[in-house]
């Protein structure tokens, strides 16, 4: 049996769809979901839903009974009280379940930067989560994307109304990217394959060599309207997050991440492209996802 967390999210939902597209290979599928009503009726009819949070040890223990494969993703939060505590709260129940429930394989969403990233906020916390899971000895694959293209969907109004694409990144440095759908597809592929063993990272950097300035040019061409890149400092990003209701811990974690990315470059040109695991290019994503969102 396969267990899927975050089944109503962008990545978890994609994983679930791909598993349900291959019922013979997937076998029974179980999900942990806070509100089962958010699953479509067609999906609810085909999965076993365990209500609750996968930060709840009782929920995870119940959900992992009889499960041999798990898709694991810690959901982001802008109101967390402690960055490290947030990841520990979600990781500890899985670690306990692996030890007591016989889970054999875990496919988790991680990040590029292992062995490089230091004092990197959410990135450091994510990598620490991987280490805690791997300490159990479970077979583990960490999907390691860089910057997610879907982050740009938060800027649809700014792109449409003011023609700006803002990032807390140097405009003239290559920024590796990936789409959530590619992450979901690779996760589903691994979950359907019961032959792999051991513990390893799966880098997921798309096929492009684009700087943020070049990304803005691609957006301009796809939308057929001028869009310019606007660099935002880490401090400006933190102030904006706090103004929009983020807590201090989350805002500081993202600030630390931005500074580490600028100084250490682990989402940059030194990260090899891996189009075999992340085939979607930025222009294709803009045409298929960003353009409809901006133009309505």
Beta strands, then each sheet from edge to edge (+ up, - down):
strand 1: 2-4
strand 2: 29-33
strand 3: 48-51
strand 4: 69-72
strand 5: 105-109
strand 6: 139-145
strand 7: 147-148
strand 8: 164-167
strand 9: 177-178
strand 10: 199-204
strand 11: 228-231
sheet 1: 3+ 2+ 1+ 4+ 5+ 6+ 10+
sheet 2: 7+ 9+
sheet 3: 8+ 11+
end
